[in-house]
């Protein structure tokens, strides 16, 4: 099983993603260009098309669950999981889940943060597709994958709406399969 989109689906989906992002300069701090997905979420046809593609990818790799990285990954992963008929596993920012949790600290392009996972939600050996909105430096995605693997899941791949290729985040993800619906170089 390969994590990839058919060519015509890839082109149509990339167009939706490009139209669905808005750049917000100097947020959350000077020098950072925030990639806002609000326009995509506000367009029911585009949002539906993207979640269908995510669900199809989950199904194509035999995923038992779809994990979404807080916060914008939740908005994509939860409906994709429901459409695929599999569970949704939230990977949360630190302090949002009751104990016991697994925790991973990681570096951002503009600081550091932590992610947590309720290990009890994960079925050991389950195949999970990880979903997020943007792949930048790769720290968040790597931390989420490591948490899921520590809990006993098998990460079958990572899907993001937008990859900022110039930040080389994919390089830090090892041999994990990665699909970006659009790449900005």
N, C-alpha and C positions, 0 to 999 in steps of 0.2 A: 504494500500500500504506500502510495506516494502522496505527499502533501503538496498539491499544486492545483491551480485553476486551469480549466480549458482556455485556450487562447482568446476566443471571442468573449467569454465571461470575464476574463482578466481585463480586457480593454474596456468593456462597458463599466465594470466595477471601478476601475481606476478613474474613469471620467466622473463618476458619482462622488468618489472620495475627494478629488481635486475641487469640485464645486462645493463640497460639504465642509471644507475647512476654511477658517478665517484666521489670519495672522494678527496677533496682538503684540505689538512691540513693547519691550521693557516690562514684561510681566512674567513671572512674579517679582522680578528684580531687573534693574538696568542691564541691558546687553542680551537678555533672553527674549526670544520670539516665541510666545505661547501659541500653540496650535489648538484653536478652539473648534470643537466638533458640533457646537450648538446648531449651526445651519443644517447639518446633516440630520441631526435628531429632529429638527422642526419640519423636515420634509418627509411626510409619511411614505411616499413612494420610494424615495432614496433609502430611507432607514430600513424599510421592509426588504428592499433588494439586497442591501448589505447584510442584514441578519439572515436572509435566505442563503446567501453565499457562505457565510460562516457555518450555518447549520449543515449545508451540503459538504463542506470540508470536514466537519466533525464526523458526519456519517461515513464519508469516503475512507477515513482512516480507522474506523471502528472504535471511535471514542466512547467510553462509558460515562464521561462527564466533560463539561466545559468549565474551566476555571477563568474567572474574570478578575483582573487586577484593579483594586480601588483607585479611583472612583469611576473613571470613564470606561474602563474595561467592563465594569458591572453592566453598564447600559447596553453594551453590545453582547456580552457573553450570556446573560440571563435569557433574553429572547431567543438567541441562537440555540441554547441548550433545550429550551422548551420546544422549539421547532424540530430539533433533532430527536426529541423523545428521550433525552438523557438528563442526568443531574447537573446542577449548577453548584460550583464550589467557589465561594468568595475568598479572595486573598486580600486581607484588610490592612489598613494602616495600623500602626501600633496603638494599643489601648482601646480598640473598638470591639474586641471579642472577650467574652469571659474565659477565665482559665479552665483547663490547661490549654496552652497554645504553643506552637513552634514559632520561633522568631528568627528573622534574618535581617542584619543591618547591611546597608549598601550605600554606595556613593552615587549622587546625582551629578548632573553637569553643573549644578549651582549649589551644592551642599551635600547633606547626607540625610538618610531616612531609615525607617524600619518597616518591614512587613510581617504580618502574623497570619497564621493559619490554624484553624481548629482541626487538629489531627484526627479527631473522632469523626469528622465528616468524610474523611478519605478512606476509601476501601483499598486496602493493600493489593497491589497488582493491577488496579484499575488503570485503564488507558485514558489519559486526560489531554485535551487540547486547551492550551492557554491562549487567552485573547486579551489584547490591550489596544489602545488607540494609537499610540506613537512609540516607535522604537528609536530612541536617541542614542545615548551612550551604552545602553544595554544593561545597566545596573539593576533597574527595577525588574526587567524580564528575567535576568539571571537569578535574582533573589527569589522570585516567585517559583521558577522552575526548581531551584534547589530545595525550597520548602516542600513542594509537592513530592519530590523524590525522597526527601527525608521521611515524609509521612508514609512512603511505600507505594506511591503512584508511579506509573510509567508515563512520562511526558512524551506524547507522540508528535508534538510540534507546537509552535507558537505562531499565531496569526495576528498581525497588526494592520490597522488601516493605512498608516503612513510610516515609512521608514525614512529617517534623515540619514541617508547614506554617507554624507560627508562627516558624520560623527563616528562611523565605524562600529556601531553597537553590535552588529551581527558577529563581529570577530570575537567578542567576549562570551558568546553563547555556546562555544564548543561545537560539537557535531549535531546539535539539535536542529531539526528541520524548522525553517522559518519561511513564512509567506507574508510578504507585504503587499497589500492591495494596491499601493502606489509607493514609489520610491522617489524622493526628492534628493538629487545629488548636489 
